[in-house]
Amino acid sequence: MELTLSNFDVLEDFWGNTDGIKMSFSGNQWFVVPDLIALLNKKGFTVYIETIPPGIVRKRAEGENLKVGNLEITFKPEIVSLPPSLLEGLKVKKMKEYVENELAIVYSSKVNDWCDLKGKKVAIPNPEIEGIGVLFKQLYEEYCGNYEEFASSAYLTKVHHREIPYMLSKGLIEAGVVWKTEATYWKFNYVVPNFNKKGRLAFALLSNGSEIAEVLFDYLFSLDVKTIYEKYGFKWIST
């Protein structure tokens, strides 16, 4: 049965079948997931994927429940996708890095680099829960100066890949900090400043992963999956 109602009963970042192999991904891969699920289903895997901020993925890997509106998701993921630094301390069976990405600025009012954001209406990812937010904070401090002063007049997102495109398209902000792959996908005007940092992601099979989850984990490094990620602009680094 279908019960999707625009502005009410819609879950944009939750995909697949909750009876399947359970996965929690850093949210910047959300536009990859439809193709990925189609491929995995074709190969005989039934999967559930949530695309959420990496700080929250980490908490999910530690066993915390996730509440979305009136719904509480209580099961623990078997496979996660996270920046390698956020995998430290987790009980994992396997872990391997697979993609790399750069930061970009999407804008309606022309900017050339990070320092041009000062004085504009800007949305930035929250460094408390998003890896991109940590990288941007480092960039700003190294290149432009006082991050706290800048951030005090900026909008800190909760889920940047949902809020920033909406706010920019509605004229609520003049610019936002995103991943290059997102900027390309959304087709906004964007710039990739020369002074930049790269973020990496790794897949990890958690200690609670089932045998079929381990089979799927190994398949995630296949040429088929590589092709999907490269289609959306990710730099594949797994060998």
N, CA, C and O of each residue as an XYZ file, in Angstrom:
956
protein
N       0.838     -1.193      0.000
C       0.000      0.000      0.000
C       0.876      1.246      0.000
O       1.972      1.242      0.560
N       0.401      2.283     -0.613
C       1.149      3.542     -0.733
C       0.486      4.618      0.115
O      -0.714      4.861     -0.006
N       1.276      5.266      0.980
C       0.755      6.372      1.775
C       1.797      7.484      1.813
O       2.338      7.815      2.868
N       2.065      8.050      0.643
C       2.996      9.167      0.533
C       2.183     10.431      0.311
O       1.359     10.494     -0.601
N       2.415     11.437      1.145
C       1.663     12.681      1.051
C       2.633     13.843      1.140
O       3.276     14.046      2.170
N       2.740     14.604      0.063
C       3.677     15.720      0.001
C       3.489     16.670      1.179
O       2.367     17.033      1.532
N       4.618     17.067      1.781
C       4.671     17.972      2.933
C       4.254     17.317      4.247
O       4.309     17.951      5.301
N       3.839     16.051      4.190
C       3.415     15.382      5.414
C       4.088     14.016      5.559
O       4.992     13.858      6.380
N       3.661     13.040      4.778
C       4.172     11.678      4.912
C       5.170     11.367      3.804
O       4.874     10.650      2.848
N       6.374     11.939      3.970
C       7.463     11.732      3.014
C       8.757     11.553      3.798
O       9.057     12.340      4.696
N       9.519     10.526      3.462
C      10.832     10.307      4.068
C      11.862     10.308      2.950
O      12.050      9.300      2.268
N      12.527     11.439      2.765
C      13.431     11.606      1.624
C      14.729     10.812      1.758
O      15.322     10.436      0.747
N      15.178     10.552      2.970
C      16.492      9.948      3.175
C      16.442      8.520      3.707
O      17.392      8.044      4.328
N      15.332      7.849      3.458
C      15.168      6.470      3.916
C      14.665      5.645      2.744
O      13.636      5.953      2.142
N      15.413      4.585      2.428
C      15.243      3.900      1.149
C      15.167      2.382      1.340
O      15.777      1.823      2.252
N      14.402      1.731      0.457
C      14.476      0.280      0.372
C      13.512     -0.453      1.269
O      12.410      0.021      1.545
N      13.943     -1.624      1.726
C      13.101     -2.569      2.452
C      13.690     -2.792      3.844
O      14.839     -3.214      3.975
N      12.907     -2.511      4.873
C      13.429     -2.612      6.240
C      13.710     -4.053      6.662
O      14.336     -4.275      7.698
N      13.263     -5.028      5.884
C      13.600     -6.426      6.171
C      14.959     -6.816      5.594
O      15.469     -7.901      5.870
N      15.539     -5.928      4.793
C      16.783     -6.259      4.107
C      18.025     -5.989      4.935
O      17.944     -5.708      6.131
N      19.180     -6.077      4.281
C      20.458     -5.743      4.905
C      20.428     -4.259      5.251
O      20.111     -3.427      4.401
N      20.748     -3.935      6.467
C      20.549     -2.574      6.967
C      21.843     -1.770      6.872
O      22.884     -2.182      7.384
N      21.758     -0.606      6.201
C      22.937      0.220      5.972
C      22.638      1.674      6.317
O      21.532      2.168      6.099
N      23.642      2.342      6.857
C      23.532      3.761      7.201
C      24.684      4.496      6.530
O      25.849      4.233      6.826
N      24.360      5.423      5.621
C      25.356      6.111      4.796
C      25.438      7.592      5.150
O      24.433      8.217      5.490
N      26.645      8.144      5.068
C      26.791      9.600      5.099
C      25.914     10.203      4.010
O      25.881      9.706      2.884
N      25.202     11.280      4.350
C      24.101     11.762      3.530
C      24.434     12.272      2.150
O      23.546     12.351      1.302
N      25.707     12.628      1.887
C      26.025     13.216      0.585
C      25.956     12.218     -0.560
O      26.236     12.570     -1.706
N      25.586     10.974     -0.264
C      25.429      9.957     -1.314
C      23.973      9.729     -1.694
O      23.667      8.795     -2.435
N      23.078     10.567     -1.198
C      21.651     10.291     -1.380
C      21.255     10.145     -2.836
O      20.389      9.329     -3.154
N      21.868     10.917     -3.735
C      21.462     10.843     -5.144
C      22.051      9.627     -5.853
O      21.659      9.314     -6.977
N      22.989      8.943     -5.205
C      23.547      7.700     -5.737
C      22.640      6.515     -5.407
O      22.595      5.532     -6.146
N      21.926      6.620     -4.299
C      21.228      5.478     -3.720
C      20.176      4.841     -4.635
O      20.112      3.612     -4.672
N      19.345      5.591     -5.377
C      18.384      4.912     -6.252
C      19.050      3.956     -7.241
O      18.589      2.829     -7.421
N      20.133      4.402     -7.884
C      20.852      3.521     -8.812
C      21.495      2.357     -8.072
O      21.502      1.227     -8.562
N      22.035      2.636     -6.893
C      22.706      1.589     -6.125
C      21.721      0.519     -5.674
O      22.008     -0.673     -5.778
N      20.572      0.933     -5.180
C      19.573     -0.042     -4.746
C      19.079     -0.868     -5.927
O      18.901     -2.080     -5.805
N      18.856     -0.223     -7.069
C      18.415     -0.959     -8.259
C      19.436     -2.027     -8.636
O      19.070     -3.151     -8.978
N      20.718     -1.669     -8.571
C      21.778     -2.633     -8.876
C      21.787     -3.774     -7.866
O      21.853     -4.943     -8.246
N      21.722     -3.438     -6.586
C      21.786     -4.470     -5.552
C      20.580     -5.401     -5.619
O      20.714     -6.611     -5.436
N      19.402     -4.835     -5.883
C      18.211     -5.673     -6.055
C      18.373     -6.619     -7.237
O      17.994     -7.788     -7.169
N      18.935     -6.103     -8.311
C      19.172     -6.916     -9.509
C      20.112     -8.080     -9.207
O      19.993     -9.155     -9.794
N      21.039     -7.856     -8.293
C      22.007     -8.895     -7.918
C      21.471     -9.815     -6.820
O      22.183    -10.701     -6.348
N      20.223     -9.605     -6.419
C      19.594    -10.502     -5.458
C      19.639    -10.059     -4.009
O      19.226    -10.806     -3.123
N      20.135     -8.852     -3.752
C      20.188     -8.331     -2.382
C      18.934     -7.511     -2.070
O      18.493     -6.713     -2.897
N      18.374     -7.702     -0.904
C      17.319     -6.836     -0.391
C      17.965     -5.916      0.641
O      18.627     -6.383      1.567
N      17.770     -4.601      0.477
C      18.515     -3.663      1.318
C      17.644     -2.522      1.829
O      16.635     -2.155      1.227
N      18.074     -1.980      2.956
C      17.552     -0.734      3.514
C      18.743      0.207      3.649
O      19.793     -0.193      4.153
N      18.588      1.464      3.200
C      19.658      2.451      3.317
C      19.083      3.758      3.850
O      18.056      4.236      3.367
N      19.750      4.333      4.848
C      19.418      5.676      5.318
C      20.593      6.589      4.988
O      21.748      6.219      5.199
N      20.302      7.783      4.469
C      21.350      8.739      4.080
C      21.241      9.953      4.993
O      20.400     10.828      4.784
N      22.092      9.994      5.999
C      21.962     10.962      7.087
C      23.335     11.553      7.440
O      24.353     11.013      7.009
N      23.390     12.643      8.209
C      24.683     13.233      8.555
C      25.616     12.226      9.231
O      25.167     11.419     10.045
N      26.911     12.265      8.902
C      27.842     11.250      9.409
C      27.937     11.180     10.927
O      28.149     10.101     11.480
N      27.785     12.309     11.608
C      27.800     12.257     13.064
C      26.665     11.416     13.617
O      26.802     10.773     14.657
N      25.544     11.427     12.912
C      24.399     10.617     13.320
C      24.596      9.169     12.884
O      24.186      8.251     13.594
N      25.223      8.949     11.718
C      25.571      7.583     11.304
C      26.434      6.928     12.384
O      26.219      5.770     12.741
N      27.404      7.671     12.895
C      28.275      7.150     13.953
C      27.452      6.709     15.161
O      27.681      5.632     15.711
N      26.501      7.535     15.570
C      25.669      7.184     16.721
C      24.813      5.959     16.425
O      24.574      5.132     17.305
N      24.351      5.848     15.177
C      23.580      4.662     14.779
C      24.458      3.410     14.868
O      23.999      2.357     15.311
N      25.719      3.529     14.447
C      26.650      2.400     14.518
C      26.922      1.989     15.964
O      27.238      0.833     16.244
N      26.795      2.945     16.867
C      26.990      2.665     18.291
C      25.733      2.095     18.944
O      25.749      1.720     20.116
N      24.637      2.031     18.168
C      23.423      1.398     18.667
C      22.289      2.329     19.027
O      21.264      1.881     19.541
N      22.450      3.628     18.766
C      21.375      4.563     19.104
C      20.218      4.460     18.111
O      20.425      4.231     16.919
N      19.007      4.632     18.618
C      17.827      4.679     17.763
C      17.789      6.013     17.025
O      18.466      6.967     17.408
N      16.992      6.067     15.965
C      16.848      7.289     15.175
C      15.375      7.659     15.113
O      14.544      6.853     14.694
N      15.057      8.866     15.527
C      13.664      9.319     15.515
C      13.464     10.322     14.392
O      14.199     11.305     14.288
N      12.462     10.070     13.547
C      12.098     10.958     12.444
C      10.603     11.225     12.561
O       9.786     10.343     12.295
N      10.251     12.441     12.958
C       8.838     12.715     13.192
C       8.301     11.801     14.281
O       8.840     11.764     15.387
N       7.244     11.066     13.973
C       6.642     10.144     14.935
C       7.218      8.739     14.846
O       6.835      7.863     15.621
N       8.133      8.516     13.909
C       8.697      7.188     13.671
C      10.020      7.029     14.405
O      10.864      7.924     14.371
N      10.204      5.890     15.069
C      11.482      5.583     15.708
C      12.061      4.318     15.085
O      11.430      3.261     15.093
N      13.270      4.443     14.545
C      13.956      3.318     13.909
C      14.887      2.714     14.947
O      15.824      3.366     15.407
N      14.624      1.457     15.315
C      15.317      0.856     16.456
C      16.402     -0.138     16.067
O      17.230     -0.496     16.905
N      16.420     -0.590     14.828
C      17.434     -1.590     14.459
C      18.781     -0.932     14.188
O      18.853      0.232     13.794
N      19.839     -1.693     14.404
C      21.206     -1.210     14.217
C      21.685     -1.557     12.811
O      21.431     -2.665     12.338
N      22.374     -0.635     12.130
C      22.896     -0.960     10.795
C      23.966     -2.048     10.862
O      24.636     -2.227     11.879
N      24.105     -2.771      9.740
C      25.147     -3.791      9.615
C      26.354     -3.252      8.846
O      27.492     -3.660      9.077
N      26.078     -2.329      7.932
C      27.124     -1.695      7.127
C      26.951     -0.190      7.246
O      25.831      0.316      7.177
N      28.046      0.521      7.425
C      27.987      1.983      7.456
C      28.982      2.566      6.460
O      29.969      1.929      6.092
N      28.695      3.792      6.034
C      29.611      4.577      5.204
C      29.932      5.847      5.979
O      29.040      6.631      6.303
N      31.226      6.045      6.274
C      31.645      7.170      7.110
C      33.032      7.660      6.718
O      33.804      6.910      6.120
N      33.362      8.910      7.047
C      34.761      9.321      6.970
C      35.589      8.402      7.874
O      35.140      8.057      8.967
N      36.784      8.001      7.443
C      37.591      7.060      8.232
C      37.777      7.467      9.693
O      37.811      6.608     10.575
N      37.896      8.765      9.955
C      38.112      9.210     11.336
C      36.933      8.874     12.241
O      37.107      8.681     13.444
N      35.731      8.803     11.667
C      34.542      8.499     12.460
C      34.339      7.005     12.665
O      33.426      6.595     13.381
N      35.179      6.192     12.045
C      35.124      4.747     12.264
C      36.009      4.317     13.433
O      35.911      3.189     13.917
N      36.863      5.220     13.875
C      37.777      4.885     14.968
C      36.996      4.547     16.239
O      36.109      5.291     16.656
N      37.342      3.417     16.840
C      36.691      3.000     18.076
C      35.472      2.125     17.892
O      34.961      1.572     18.865
N      34.988      1.984     16.653
C      33.854      1.108     16.390
C      34.331     -0.337     16.234
O      35.457     -0.585     15.803
N      33.465     -1.280     16.590
C      33.776     -2.698     16.400
C      33.391     -3.086     14.974
O      32.209     -3.187     14.645
N      34.401     -3.302     14.133
C      34.146     -3.625     12.730
C      34.850     -4.921     12.350
O      35.901     -5.265     12.892
N      34.241     -5.628     11.402
C      34.865     -6.829     10.847
C      35.779     -6.472      9.682
O      36.858     -7.042      9.518
N      35.322     -5.513      8.873
C      36.072     -5.093      7.696
C      35.869     -3.598      7.490
O      34.840     -3.049      7.883
N      36.841     -2.943      6.879
C      36.728     -1.521      6.559
C      37.614     -1.220      5.369
O      38.732     -1.727      5.274
N      37.107     -0.382      4.445
C      37.905     -0.009      3.281
C      37.411      1.320      2.718
O      36.208      1.528      2.565
N      38.350      2.220      2.409
C      37.999      3.496      1.787
C      37.626      3.280      0.323
O      38.122      2.357     -0.324
N      36.737      4.150     -0.197
C      36.287      3.924     -1.571
C      36.128      5.181     -2.420
O      36.332      5.101     -3.631
N      35.777      6.339     -1.857
C      35.634      7.543     -2.686
C      36.260      8.757     -2.007
O      36.510      8.779     -0.802
N      36.500      9.771     -2.849
C      37.082     11.037     -2.406
C      36.292     12.172     -3.049
O      35.736     12.010     -4.135
N      36.244     13.322     -2.373
C      35.408     14.425     -2.832
C      36.015     15.753     -2.378
O      36.739     15.795     -1.383
N      35.727     16.830     -3.097
C      36.190     18.164     -2.728
C      35.016     19.031     -2.297
O      33.860     18.716     -2.581
N      35.323     20.121     -1.613
C      34.302     21.072     -1.199
C      34.061     22.113     -2.288
O      34.952     22.439     -3.072
N      32.837     22.623     -2.313
C      32.460     23.647     -3.291
C      31.523     24.656     -2.630
O      30.976     24.418     -1.553
N      31.358     25.783     -3.308
C      30.396     26.799     -2.879
C      29.349     26.952     -3.972
O      29.685     27.286     -5.108
N      28.088     26.712     -3.642
C      26.995     27.024     -4.566
C      26.518     28.437     -4.242
O      26.523     28.854     -3.084
N      26.109     29.166     -5.274
C      25.792     30.579     -5.018
C      24.771     31.128     -6.016
O      24.604     30.611     -7.120
N      24.098     32.192     -5.584
C      23.303     33.018     -6.490
C      23.989     34.364     -6.669
O      23.814     35.029     -7.690
N      24.774     34.765     -5.665
C      25.566     35.993     -5.700
C      27.033     35.588     -5.795
O      27.554     34.943     -4.885
N      27.695     35.954     -6.868
C      29.012     35.439     -7.232
C      30.039     35.482     -6.097
O      30.221     36.509     -5.443
N      30.700     34.353     -5.881
C      31.833     34.274     -4.960
C      32.957     33.521     -5.664
O      32.712     32.740     -6.583
N      34.190     33.762     -5.226
C      35.345     33.089     -5.816
C      36.061     32.156     -4.850
O      36.651     31.157     -5.261
N      36.005     32.489     -3.566
C      36.640     31.607     -2.591
C      35.950     31.733     -1.238
O      34.951     32.438     -1.097
N      36.499     31.040     -0.251
C      35.867     30.947      1.065
C      35.702     32.309      1.733
O      34.686     32.572      2.377
N      36.689     33.159      1.580
C      36.657     34.454      2.270
C      35.576     35.373      1.718
O      35.128     36.288      2.409
N      35.148     35.135      0.469
C      34.080     35.940     -0.123
C      32.732     35.701      0.551
O      31.791     36.469      0.351
N      32.637     34.639      1.349
C      31.371     34.330      2.017
C      31.060     35.304      3.151
O      29.902     35.467      3.537
N      32.078     35.938      3.672
C      31.881     36.867      4.783
C      30.991     38.027      4.347
O      31.230     38.648      3.311
N      29.975     38.312      5.135
C      29.066     39.408      4.833
C      27.886     39.014      3.974
O      27.000     39.834      3.732
N      27.852     37.763      3.502
C      26.722     37.291      2.696
C      25.797     36.418      3.540
O      26.165     35.958      4.621
N      24.591     36.201      3.022
C      23.671     35.262      3.660
C      24.102     33.858      3.250
O      23.970     33.470      2.089
N      24.615     33.107      4.213
C      25.276     31.836      3.914
C      24.733     30.718      4.798
O      24.411     30.939      5.966
N      24.636     29.522      4.234
C      24.341     28.317      5.008
C      25.569     27.414      4.973
O      26.143     27.168      3.912
N      25.964     26.925      6.143
C      27.141     26.062      6.234
C      26.803     24.806      7.037
O      25.999     24.862      7.968
N      27.416     23.673      6.679
C      27.173     22.434      7.426
C      27.701     22.533      8.861
O      28.755     23.117      9.113
N      26.959     21.958      9.772
C      27.311     21.996     11.189
C      28.487     21.056     11.469
O      28.364     19.851     11.253
N      29.614     21.574     11.942
C      30.774     20.711     12.194
C      30.561     19.710     13.327
O      31.340     18.770     13.481
N      29.511     19.909     14.116
C      29.243     18.973     15.210
C      28.750     17.629     14.694
O      28.948     16.607     15.351
N      28.107     17.615     13.521
C      27.530     16.361     13.020
C      27.914     16.035     11.579
O      27.615     14.942     11.098
N      28.574     16.970     10.878
C      28.889     16.729      9.472
C      30.377     16.901      9.196
O      30.982     17.913      9.553
N      30.956     15.881      8.548
C      32.372     15.928      8.212
C      32.728     17.105      7.330
O      33.796     17.697      7.481
N      31.842     17.448      6.409
C      32.095     18.599      5.537
C      32.151     19.881      6.361
O      32.886     20.809      6.023
N      31.383     19.931      7.431
C      31.417     21.094      8.308
C      32.760     21.240      9.008
O      33.249     22.355      9.191
N      33.355     20.122      9.400
C      34.681     20.137     10.023
C      35.725     20.624      9.028
O      36.567     21.456      9.366
N      35.670     20.106      7.797
C      36.640     20.506      6.773
C      36.510     21.988      6.438
O      37.514     22.687      6.294
N      35.269     22.467      6.313
C      35.085     23.888      6.014
C      35.604     24.756      7.157
O      36.234     25.785      6.916
N      35.347     24.355      8.376
C      35.851     25.115      9.527
C      37.373     25.221      9.478
O      37.934     26.289      9.723
N      38.036     24.114      9.162
C      39.500     24.119      9.047
C      39.956     25.045      7.929
O      40.900     25.816      8.100
N      39.283     24.968      6.783
C      39.627     25.828      5.649
C      39.492     27.301      6.013
O      40.379     28.108      5.738
N      38.372     27.632      6.631
C      38.121     29.044      6.944
C      39.152     29.574      7.931
O      39.655     30.687      7.776
N      39.463     28.777      8.943
C      40.430     29.219      9.946
C      41.831     29.370      9.351
O      42.565     30.292      9.706
N      42.196     28.462      8.446
C      43.531     28.504      7.841
C      43.672     29.635      6.821
O      44.755     30.194      6.650
N      42.583     29.960      6.155
C      42.659     30.851      4.993
C      42.037     32.221      5.230
O      42.479     33.216      4.656
N      41.005     32.271      6.080
C      40.220     33.509      6.189
C      40.217     34.150      7.571
O      40.027     35.361      7.682
N      40.423     33.371      8.619
C      40.430     33.988      9.937
C      39.496     33.342     10.937
O      39.430     32.116     11.027
N      38.779     34.151     11.685
C      37.980     33.708     12.822
C      36.693     33.004     12.374
O      35.755     33.648     11.904
N      36.663     31.682     12.524
C      35.490     30.909     12.107
C      34.286     31.206     12.994
O      33.174     31.366     12.491
N      34.491     31.279     14.297
C      33.370     31.475     15.220
C      32.638     32.781     14.923
O      31.408     32.838     14.962
N      33.395     33.815     14.629
C      32.786     35.102     14.282
C      31.972     34.975     13.000
O      30.854     35.483     12.914
N      32.541     34.289     12.000
C      31.828     34.092     10.738
C      30.569     33.250     10.943
O      29.493     33.602     10.459
N      30.712     32.134     11.664
C      29.598     31.204     11.841
C      28.458     31.809     12.646
O      27.311     31.383     12.513
N      28.759     32.793     13.477
C      27.721     33.398     14.317
C      26.651     34.105     13.497
O      25.533     34.302     13.975
N      26.983     34.490     12.265
C      26.000     35.165     11.411
C      25.556     34.286     10.244
O      24.824     34.738      9.364
N      26.004     33.020     10.240
C      25.618     32.081      9.181
C      24.535     31.139      9.698
O      24.309     31.030     10.904
N      23.876     30.466      8.771
C      22.891     29.450      9.142
C      23.596     28.096      9.176
O      24.136     27.658      8.161
N      23.598     27.428     10.331
C      24.185     26.100     10.456
C      23.116     25.050     10.178
O      22.073     25.018     10.832
N      23.385     24.206      9.213
C      22.387     23.225      8.804
C      22.339     22.031      9.750
O      23.268     21.775     10.516
N      21.239     21.322      9.670
C      21.089     20.043     10.359
C      21.319     18.906      9.371
O      21.949     17.900      9.698
N      20.795     19.083      8.148
C      21.014     18.124      7.051
C      21.310     18.964      5.812
O      20.392     19.349      5.088
N      22.572     19.245      5.570
C      22.919     20.260      4.565
C      22.425     19.910      3.174
O      22.065     20.801      2.405
N      22.402     18.611      2.834
C      22.024     18.240      1.465
C      20.529     18.393      1.205
O      20.090     18.244      0.064
N      19.750     18.682      2.219
C      18.335     19.004      2.041
C      18.090     20.511      2.194
O      17.341     21.104      1.418
N      18.715     21.112      3.179
C      18.432     22.514      3.487
C      19.051     23.490      2.489
O      18.390     24.433      2.056
N      20.317     23.272      2.120
C      21.001     24.258      1.277
C      20.370     24.402     -0.108
O      20.150     25.536     -0.535
N      20.063     23.317     -0.839
C      19.438     23.535     -2.150
C      18.078     24.216     -2.052
O      17.724     25.035     -2.900
N      17.318     23.875     -1.018
C      16.012     24.512     -0.827
C      16.182     26.002     -0.546
O      15.517     26.833     -1.164
N      17.067     26.335      0.379
C      17.249     27.734      0.774
C      17.794     28.579     -0.372
O      17.399     29.733     -0.543
N      18.703     28.002     -1.154
C      19.269     28.749     -2.282
C      18.223     28.968     -3.368
O      18.126     30.059     -3.932
N      17.444     27.938     -3.661
C      16.430     28.057     -4.712
C      15.315     29.026     -4.327
O      14.679     29.617     -5.199
N      15.073     29.191     -3.024
C      14.026     30.097     -2.542
C      14.555     31.506     -2.248
O      13.796     32.378     -1.826
N      15.843     31.725     -2.469
C      16.420     33.041     -2.227
C      16.638     33.367     -0.765
O      16.816     34.533     -0.412
N      16.627     32.356      0.092
C      16.818     32.578      1.525
C      18.288     32.760      1.882
O      18.615     33.336      2.920
N      19.165     32.270      1.025
C      20.605     32.455      1.198
C      21.205     32.857     -0.144
O      20.599     32.661     -1.197
N      22.408     33.422     -0.083
C      23.142     33.772     -1.302
C      24.174     32.720     -1.678
O      24.612     32.656     -2.826
N      24.563     31.891     -0.707
C      25.583     30.881     -0.964
C      25.526     29.794      0.102
O      25.003     30.001      1.197
N      26.079     28.627     -0.244
C      26.141     27.522      0.705
C      27.343     26.646      0.423
O      27.812     26.562     -0.712
N      27.836     25.999      1.454
C      28.994     25.110      1.337
C      28.509     23.671      1.195
O      27.768     23.165      2.038
N      28.939     23.019      0.109
C      28.490     21.664     -0.202
C      29.670     20.863     -0.758
O      30.774     21.386     -0.908
N      29.421     19.595     -1.059
C      30.400     18.790     -1.778
C      30.321     19.100     -3.273
O      29.260     19.468     -3.779
N      31.425     18.954     -3.965
C      31.454     19.219     -5.406
C      30.438     18.354     -6.144
O      29.767     18.828     -7.060
N      30.323     17.091     -5.749
C      29.369     16.195     -6.408
C      27.942     16.703     -6.272
O      27.146     16.570     -7.201
N      27.610     17.284     -5.122
C      26.269     17.829     -4.911
C      26.046     19.054     -5.784
O      24.990     19.200     -6.400
N      27.037     19.931     -5.836
C      26.921     21.136     -6.662
C      26.682     20.767     -8.120
O      25.868     21.386     -8.805
N      27.400     19.753     -8.584
C      27.244     19.289     -9.970
C      25.858     18.703    -10.189
O      25.215     18.978    -11.202
N      25.398     17.894     -9.238
C      24.098     17.239     -9.365
C      22.960     18.253     -9.387
O      22.031     18.124    -10.185
N      23.026     19.260     -8.519
C      21.944     20.249     -8.419
C      21.947     21.257     -9.561
O      20.935     21.910     -9.816
N      23.078     21.386    -10.249
C      23.200     22.316    -11.382
C      23.054     23.783    -10.970
O      22.617     24.613    -11.767
N      23.415     24.096     -9.740
C      23.525     25.495     -9.331
C      24.836     26.070     -9.863
O      25.740     25.321    -10.234
N      24.937     27.398     -9.900
C      26.250     28.012    -10.106
C      27.137     27.623     -8.925
O      26.705     27.657     -7.773
N      28.371     27.257     -9.222
C      29.249     26.875     -8.113
C      30.699     27.136     -8.464
O      31.056     27.296     -9.631
N      31.533     27.176     -7.423
C      32.968     27.332     -7.582
C      33.653     26.344     -6.643
O      33.198     26.106     -5.524
N      34.757     25.775     -7.125
C      35.600     24.904     -6.297
C      36.889     25.679     -6.021
O      37.787     25.676     -6.862
N      37.006     26.339     -4.876
C      38.196     27.149     -4.603
C      39.486     26.335     -4.676
O      39.509     25.152     -4.336
N      40.549     26.984     -5.121
C      41.840     26.301     -5.242
C      42.354     25.830     -3.887
O      42.901     24.734     -3.762
N      42.172     26.671     -2.879
C      42.555     26.284     -1.521
C      41.434     25.412     -0.979
O      40.363     25.918     -0.645
N      41.666     24.109     -0.888
C      40.573     23.175     -0.653
C      41.040     22.020      0.221
O      42.223     21.895      0.535
N      40.106     21.198      0.597
C      40.398     19.958      1.312
C      39.561     18.841      0.708
O      38.484     19.081      0.164
N      40.066     17.625      0.809
C      39.353     16.471      0.279
C      38.837     15.605      1.421
O      39.525     15.358      2.411
N      37.610     15.160      1.243
C      37.026     14.242      2.213
C      36.942     12.852      1.616
O      36.651     12.693      0.431
N      37.194     11.859      2.430
C      37.098     10.467      1.983
C      36.006      9.740      2.749
O      35.660     10.100      3.874
N      35.477      8.711      2.112
C      34.493      7.845      2.754
C      34.989      6.408      2.725
O      35.686      5.987      1.802
N      34.611      5.670      3.759
C      34.938      4.249      3.833
C      33.676      3.467      4.174
O      32.841      3.924      4.955
N      33.548      2.291      3.583
C      32.512      1.350      4.008
C      33.078      0.514      5.151
O      34.257      0.159      5.143
N      32.239      0.202      6.127
C      32.649     -0.678      7.224
C      31.550     -1.692      7.501
O      30.370     -1.347      7.577
N      31.951     -2.937      7.651
C      31.048     -4.004      8.074
C      31.156     -4.095      9.589
O      32.211     -4.435     10.124
N      30.068     -3.791     10.273
C      30.089     -3.778     11.734
C      30.098     -5.196     12.300
O      29.825     -6.165     11.592
N      30.415     -5.295     13.574
C      30.555     -6.610     14.212
C      29.254     -7.397     14.235
O      29.276     -8.623     14.336
N      28.115     -6.705     14.142
C      26.817     -7.376     14.118
C      26.384     -7.765     12.710
O      25.275     -8.268     12.529
N      27.233     -7.544     11.711
C      26.873     -7.836     10.325
C      26.662     -9.319     10.072
O      27.445    -10.156     10.522
N      25.601     -9.634      9.350
C      25.270    -11.020      9.020
C      26.172    -11.543      7.903
O      26.938    -10.783      7.310
N      26.080    -12.839      7.619
C      26.878    -13.427      6.537
C      26.519    -12.800      5.199
O      27.403    -12.509      4.394
N      25.226    -12.587      4.953
C      24.814    -11.993      3.681
C      25.249    -10.532      3.614
O      25.533    -10.021      2.530
N      25.302     -9.857      4.761
C      25.809     -8.481      4.780
C      27.285     -8.452      4.394
O      27.733     -7.514      3.734
N      28.041     -9.466      4.796
C      29.455     -9.526      4.425
C      29.622     -9.762      2.929
O      30.526     -9.205      2.306
N      28.757    -10.580      2.357
C      28.785    -10.793      0.905
C      28.513     -9.469      0.190
O      29.200     -9.120     -0.770
N      27.509     -8.739      0.665
C      27.186     -7.440      0.074
C      28.335     -6.455      0.268
O      28.680     -5.717     -0.656
N      28.926     -6.438      1.454
C      30.051     -5.538      1.711
C      31.142     -5.731      0.665
O      31.645     -4.753      0.111
N      31.508     -6.962      0.392
C      32.555     -7.233     -0.598
C      32.135     -6.751     -1.989
O      32.964     -6.270     -2.763
N      30.842     -6.884     -2.300
C      30.348     -6.463     -3.615
C      30.375     -4.942     -3.778
O      30.435     -4.445     -4.902
N      30.331     -4.209     -2.685
C      30.330     -2.745     -2.762
C      31.611     -2.180     -3.382
O      31.660     -0.997     -3.720
N      32.636     -3.003     -3.533
C      33.893     -2.549     -4.145
C      34.053     -3.070     -5.573
O      35.150     -3.068     -6.132
N      32.944     -3.511     -6.146
C      32.965     -4.069     -7.498
C      32.992     -2.975     -8.557
O      32.747     -1.805     -8.262
N      33.288     -3.362     -9.775
C      33.288     -2.434    -10.909
C      31.901     -1.842    -11.125
O      31.776     -0.676    -11.498
N      30.861     -2.635    -10.892
C      29.484     -2.144    -11.068
C      29.197     -0.959    -10.146
O      28.628      0.046    -10.573
N      29.592     -1.083     -8.891
C      29.356     -0.010     -7.923
C      30.255      1.180     -8.231
O      29.820      2.328     -8.142
N      31.491      0.915     -8.589
C      32.428      1.976     -8.983
C      31.842      2.820    -10.112
O      31.931      4.047    -10.085
N      31.247      2.167    -11.095
C      30.669      2.861    -12.250
C      29.561      3.815    -11.823
O      29.456      4.921    -12.352
N      28.734      3.394    -10.871
C      27.652      4.255    -10.390
C      28.217      5.493     -9.698
O      27.785      6.612     -9.975
N      29.167      5.299     -8.813
C      29.733      6.445     -8.095
C      30.434      7.413     -9.038
O      30.308      8.628     -8.879
N      31.162      6.901    -10.008
C      31.852      7.773    -10.956
C      30.863      8.516    -11.847
O      31.142      9.633    -12.283
N      29.723      7.913    -12.117
C      28.667      8.576    -12.895
C      28.237      9.880    -12.225
O      27.882     10.843    -12.904
N      28.271      9.908    -10.893
C      27.837     11.088    -10.143
C      29.004     11.949     -9.670
O      28.830     12.805     -8.804
N      30.186     11.729    -10.230
C      31.309     12.630    -10.001
C      32.228     12.303     -8.847
O      33.170     13.052     -8.588
N      31.989     11.214     -8.146
C      32.887     10.821     -7.067
C      34.190     10.263     -7.639
O      34.179      9.578     -8.662
N      35.296     10.553     -6.986
C      36.578      9.967     -7.376
C      36.742      8.642     -6.644
O      36.825      8.608     -5.416
N      36.789      7.557     -7.401
C      36.898      6.220     -6.815
C      38.349      5.951     -6.439
O      39.235      6.077     -7.284
N      38.606      5.585     -5.192
C      39.982      5.389     -4.732
C      40.252      3.961     -4.270
O      41.384      3.630     -3.915
N      39.223      3.113     -4.271
C      39.431      1.724     -3.858
C      40.175      0.959     -4.949
O      39.885      1.124     -6.134
N      41.126      0.129     -4.554
C      41.875     -0.687     -5.523
C      41.722     -2.159     -5.205
O      42.278     -3.004     -5.906
